[in-house]
Every structure is written in structure tokens, then in C-alpha cells.
Amino acid sequence: MQILEQLGLALGLASLAGVNLYLTVLLTGLLVRFDALHLAAKYESLAVLGHDWVLIAAGVLYVIEFAADKVPWLDSLWDSVHTLIRPIGGTILAVQALGDLPPHIEVIGALLAGGAALTTHSAKAGTRLLVNHSPEPASNIVLSLAEDIAVGAGTLIMLLKPVIALCLFTVLIITLWLVLPRIWRVIWRSFEIIRDKWRTSFSREDPNIAACAR
């Protein structure tokens, strides 16, 4: 049971970090800092998240992300910058959560955590690209707030019921693996349509410019 709990916490941290690394660190750190969450001995390595400087850094970065996430296309730029940051951060958090498990389990856990963080990050980034084709900005705001709420709820489930979290996040990751290829195919097709329209508009103005665009 202990191994399942630690794996649930590790997978949860990694999956949530792929969506919003800074909010995950901030929420977990605040719960630890104000004794709302009493870490068992096997999770003591996560106590560092409650350090003042960690909380300040996570808070500042979360505020920046909160603002960037509400602006169409700026959110996608922010996601692209975090393509490596979120998976790496999620892996580091997961390794901390795994604690003193046997080395081979820690390595396997770290690999799975990195894959989980990359999966949720890819799902978020892909969804944002699709939403950004909408002419109104409300979709970005609603989606961003929904993501923050999901991260908050996921953090509580992960910390209070890690075994349940292990099951939930496992199902989530498998589902995303099935859905992601379709999302990215739609995105790729959308960019092809935009590219074709761009070439057509230039060809009407100046055939030489259109030739250069090719």
C-alpha cells in the first residue's frame, strides 16, 4: 500500500505539473507551510515546497502564468517555452515524492512521471492552439480558470487520497494518449488551411511574393 500511495502522489504531482507547474508547487507548498497537510515520514522530502523562497518564487511565476494564460496566442507562446520546463519540473517533484523507495522503482517512477507531465502538457498546449482559432477571448479565460480549478481539485485528491489519485491519473493519461493524436491532427490541418489562405491572399496581390512564400 505504501508503494501505491507514493506512486499516486508522484503521478499526481507530475500530471498536474504538466498543466500548471507553479500552481501545483504553490498549493502543495502552502498546505505544508501552514500545517494543513501533515506529511508522513515517507513524504518528508516534499517539505521543501513549504520554504518561504520556494513559495515566493512559485507565487510570482503563477501570477505571471495566470495573466499570460488569458491572452490568445500569448498562452501558446508561454506553453511552448514550458515544453521542457513542465516535464522536468514534474519529474523532479515525482522523484521527491518517491522518497526512499528502491532505486529501480524510483527510476521507473521518474520515467513514467516525465511521460505523464509531457502528456498533460501536450494536451493543454494542443487544446489552447485549437481555442486560439476562436475570434473571441472568452474561451481562453474560461479554459484557463477551469484548468486552475482542476489543478486545485487534483492536488487535494492527490494529497488526501493518493491511491484513488493513482487510479484517476492513470485513466487520465491513458485517455490522453488515445485522444492526443487526433487533437494534433486537427491542429496541423488548421495550420495547413491558414497557410493556404495566406498563400492565396499573397498570390492575388503579387505572384512573386507568393512564390517566395513557398
C-alpha positions as CSV (number, residue, x, y, z in Angstrom):
1,M,0.0,0.0,0.0
2,Q,2.8,2.4,0.8
3,I,4.3,2.0,-2.7
4,L,0.9,2.6,-4.3
5,E,0.4,5.8,-2.2
6,Q,3.9,7.1,-3.2
7,L,3.3,6.3,-6.8
8,G,-0.1,8.0,-6.7
9,L,1.5,11.1,-5.2
10,A,4.3,11.0,-7.7
11,L,2.0,10.5,-10.7
12,G,-0.4,13.2,-9.4
13,L,2.4,15.8,-9.0
14,A,3.8,15.1,-12.4
15,S,0.4,15.1,-14.2
16,L,-0.7,18.4,-12.5
17,A,2.7,20.0,-13.1
18,G,2.2,19.3,-16.9
19,V,-0.8,21.6,-16.7
20,N,0.4,24.2,-14.3
21,L,3.7,23.6,-12.6
22,Y,3.8,26.7,-10.5
23,L,0.2,26.4,-9.1
24,T,0.9,22.7,-8.2
25,V,4.1,23.7,-6.3
26,L,2.3,26.7,-4.7
27,L,-0.8,24.8,-3.5
28,T,1.2,21.9,-2.1
29,G,3.7,24.2,-0.5
30,L,1.0,26.3,1.2
31,L,-0.6,23.2,2.6
32,V,2.7,22.1,4.0
33,R,3.7,25.6,5.2
34,F,0.6,26.2,7.2
35,D,0.3,22.7,8.6
36,A,-2.9,22.0,6.7
37,L,-1.1,18.9,5.4
38,H,0.9,16.8,7.8
39,L,3.5,14.9,5.8
40,A,4.1,11.3,6.7
41,A,7.7,10.3,7.1
42,K,7.8,8.9,3.6
43,Y,6.9,12.3,2.2
44,E,9.2,14.5,4.2
45,S,11.3,15.4,1.2
46,L,8.3,17.4,0.0
47,A,8.6,19.7,3.0
48,V,11.0,21.9,0.9
49,L,7.9,23.1,-1.1
50,G,6.8,25.0,2.1
51,H,10.0,27.0,2.3
52,D,9.4,30.8,2.1
53,W,11.6,31.3,-1.0
54,V,10.0,28.4,-2.9
55,L,6.5,29.8,-2.1
56,I,7.5,33.3,-3.2
57,A,9.1,32.0,-6.5
58,A,6.1,29.8,-7.2
59,G,3.6,32.6,-6.4
60,V,5.3,35.1,-8.6
61,L,5.6,32.7,-11.5
62,Y,2.0,31.6,-11.1
63,V,0.8,35.2,-11.2
64,I,2.7,35.7,-14.5
65,E,1.2,32.4,-15.9
66,F,-2.3,33.4,-14.7
67,A,-2.1,36.6,-16.8
68,A,-0.4,35.0,-19.8
69,D,-2.9,32.2,-19.9
70,K,-5.8,34.6,-20.5
71,V,-4.3,36.2,-23.7
72,P,-4.9,34.4,-27.0
73,W,-1.6,33.2,-28.6
74,L,0.4,34.5,-25.7
75,D,-0.7,31.5,-23.8
76,S,0.5,29.2,-26.6
77,L,3.9,31.1,-26.6
78,W,4.0,30.5,-22.8
79,D,3.2,26.8,-23.3
80,S,6.0,26.4,-25.9
81,V,8.5,27.9,-23.5
82,H,7.4,25.4,-20.9
83,T,7.6,22.4,-23.2
84,L,10.7,21.2,-21.3
85,I,10.2,23.1,-18.0
86,R,7.0,21.4,-17.0
87,P,8.0,17.8,-17.7
88,I,11.4,18.3,-16.0
89,G,9.7,20.1,-13.0
90,G,7.1,17.3,-12.8
91,T,9.8,14.7,-12.8
92,I,11.7,16.4,-10.0
93,L,8.5,16.6,-7.9
94,A,7.8,13.0,-8.5
95,V,11.3,11.9,-7.5
96,Q,10.9,13.9,-4.3
97,A,7.6,12.1,-3.6
98,L,9.0,8.7,-4.2
99,G,11.3,9.2,-1.3
100,D,13.3,6.2,-0.1
101,L,11.8,3.5,-2.4
102,P,14.2,1.0,-4.0
103,P,16.3,2.7,-6.8
104,H,14.8,0.7,-9.6
105,I,11.3,1.8,-8.6
106,E,12.5,5.4,-8.4
107,V,13.9,5.2,-11.9
108,I,10.8,3.7,-13.3
109,G,8.7,6.2,-11.4
110,A,10.7,9.1,-12.7
111,L,10.4,7.9,-16.3
112,L,6.6,7.5,-16.0
113,A,6.3,10.8,-14.3
114,G,8.2,12.6,-17.1
115,G,6.0,10.9,-19.7
116,A,2.8,11.9,-17.7
117,A,3.9,15.5,-17.4
118,L,4.7,15.7,-21.1
119,T,1.3,14.1,-21.9
120,T,-0.7,16.6,-19.9
121,H,1.4,19.5,-21.1
122,S,0.9,18.4,-24.7
123,A,-2.9,18.1,-24.1
124,K,-3.0,21.6,-22.6
125,A,-0.9,23.2,-25.4
126,G,-2.8,21.4,-28.1
127,T,-6.2,22.5,-26.7
128,R,-5.0,26.1,-26.4
129,L,-3.9,26.1,-30.0
130,L,-7.4,25.0,-31.1
131,V,-9.1,27.5,-28.9
132,N,-6.9,30.3,-30.2
133,H,-8.6,30.0,-33.6
134,S,-11.7,31.3,-32.0
135,P,-12.3,35.0,-32.6
136,E,-13.3,35.8,-29.1
137,P,-11.0,35.7,-26.0
138,A,-13.6,34.4,-23.5
139,S,-12.8,30.8,-24.4
140,N,-9.2,31.3,-23.2
141,I,-10.3,32.8,-19.9
142,V,-12.9,30.1,-19.2
143,L,-10.4,27.3,-20.2
144,S,-7.6,28.8,-18.0
145,L,-9.9,29.1,-15.0
146,A,-11.1,25.6,-15.5
147,E,-7.5,24.3,-15.6
148,D,-6.7,26.1,-12.4
149,I,-9.7,24.6,-10.7
150,A,-8.8,21.2,-11.9
151,V,-5.3,21.5,-10.6
152,G,-6.6,22.6,-7.2
153,A,-9.0,19.7,-7.0
154,G,-6.4,17.3,-8.3
155,T,-3.9,18.5,-5.7
156,L,-6.4,17.9,-2.8
157,I,-7.3,14.4,-4.1
158,M,-3.6,13.5,-4.7
159,L,-2.6,14.6,-1.1
160,L,-5.6,13.2,0.7
161,K,-6.3,10.0,-1.2
162,P,-3.1,9.1,-3.2
163,V,-4.3,5.6,-4.1
164,I,-7.5,7.0,-5.6
165,A,-5.4,9.6,-7.3
166,L,-3.2,6.9,-8.8
167,C,-6.2,5.3,-10.4
168,L,-7.7,8.6,-11.6
169,F,-4.5,9.9,-13.1
170,T,-3.7,6.6,-14.7
171,V,-7.0,6.6,-16.5
172,L,-6.5,10.3,-17.5
173,I,-3.1,9.6,-19.0
174,I,-4.3,6.6,-21.0
175,T,-7.2,8.6,-22.3
176,L,-5.0,11.5,-23.3
177,W,-2.7,9.0,-25.2
178,L,-5.7,8.0,-27.2
179,V,-7.0,11.5,-27.8
180,L,-3.8,13.5,-28.4
181,P,-3.1,12.2,-31.9
182,R,-6.5,13.4,-33.1
183,I,-6.0,16.8,-31.4
184,W,-2.7,17.4,-33.1
185,R,-4.0,16.2,-36.5
186,V,-6.8,18.8,-36.2
187,I,-4.2,21.4,-35.3
188,W,-1.9,20.5,-38.1
189,R,-4.9,20.6,-40.6
190,S,-5.8,24.1,-39.2
191,F,-2.4,25.4,-39.8
192,E,-2.4,24.0,-43.3
193,I,-5.7,25.8,-44.0
194,I,-4.2,29.1,-42.6
195,R,-1.1,28.6,-44.7
196,D,-3.1,28.0,-47.9
197,K,-5.2,31.1,-47.2
198,W,-2.1,33.1,-46.6
199,R,-0.5,32.0,-49.9
200,T,-3.7,32.7,-51.8
201,S,-4.1,36.2,-50.4
202,F,-0.5,37.0,-51.4
203,S,-0.8,35.4,-54.8
204,R,-3.7,37.8,-55.6
205,E,-1.5,40.8,-54.7
206,D,1.8,39.8,-56.1
207,P,2.7,36.5,-57.7
208,N,6.4,37.0,-56.9
209,I,5.6,37.2,-53.1
210,A,3.5,34.1,-53.3
211,A,6.4,32.3,-54.9
212,C,8.8,33.4,-52.1
213,A,6.3,32.1,-49.5
214,R,6.5,28.7,-51.0
